Amino acid sequence: MVILMTEKKILFEYNNKVRIKITDRCNLSCPFCHSEGTVKSETLSIANRNTKKWLMELKSIFQKVHLTGGEPTLYNKLPVLCNFLKKIGYDISLTTNLMLLNDNLFNSLQYISVINISVHTFNQKYFSKFVKKGTNLSQININRLTENILELKKRNQVITINTVVSDDIDQELEDVLQFCIVNDIPLKLVPDWRYLNQAKNCILSFLNTHGFFEKERRVKIPGSNLRVLFKNNESFCIEFKDILPYYLDFWCDSCHMRERCIEKFSFLRLEGNPLRFKFCIDKPSLDNDEFEKIFWTKFRNEMQQVYEQHFRS
């Protein structure tokens, strides 16, 4: 359900998505990757009793899951996890660099509604910054990426392209935009959080230069995710991901990082083995007992309160 706040020209939507980091393994080394706020290298255990328990419990307030990493296609239990999530009623999206069209992905496609593909450039020099040290496969990887994207299109898979934008002219955003237009693939531009203001200005300048104008704003609450939609005269749309600060009362009020953190509260994140929980990327994750005994009821109540206040018809 969507409500329109005309005085602010913002559409509010209920934040009904939980993020699951299923693995820290990755075949690339993107310099801006925050790995959902953790540095420990591990993989989600679908066999852990708390994992299935909480995925079913969280269904009371979430309808969608977003699978992230690391690189999800390196997670060998991906089809098993997707099958389980689909059976209990979740709508599934996944973010991948799509370098690998492997069995993990192919056997999961039937369960996945949307695949978000990370495409930050088609420029070999710029792409070399994302390749692990000691390798020289930039152009090969770019060619493989374009082939894999078109293969998913051919299979009628719903896909979008996510591009993290810096202020580096070597990124050549025009090529990414043209690829999306020619192949009719939605494009989302995300500012590089390391250089937030410069990256945001770069995105807005790029959109203005290429004839895009703001169409609408959408923010998912409770959460800080502001999505600004732009379109051009040919009605091609680009989504710009920004932040509209939202604070969880029980989590953020006494936080010493409150004013200087970037993301605030955006999503609940699940990770690891044993399963852990994160309300933000700037603080350590919570173990099962801490989440269940101290925070779960408070979090569920705040989510339900927001829903009742803004979306209950």
PyMOL commands that set and color helices and strands:
alter all, ss='L'
color gray80, all
select helices_A, chain A and resi 35-37+49-60+72-74+78-87+103-106+109-111+124-130+138-154+169-171+173-183+193-209+249-252+288-310
alter helices_A, ss='H'
color red, helices_A
select strands_A, chain A and resi 2-5+10-14+17-21+64-68+91-96+112-118+159-165+187-191+213-221+225-231+237-243+269-271+276-278
alter strands_A, ss='S'
color yellow, strands_A
deselect
rebuild
show_as cartoon
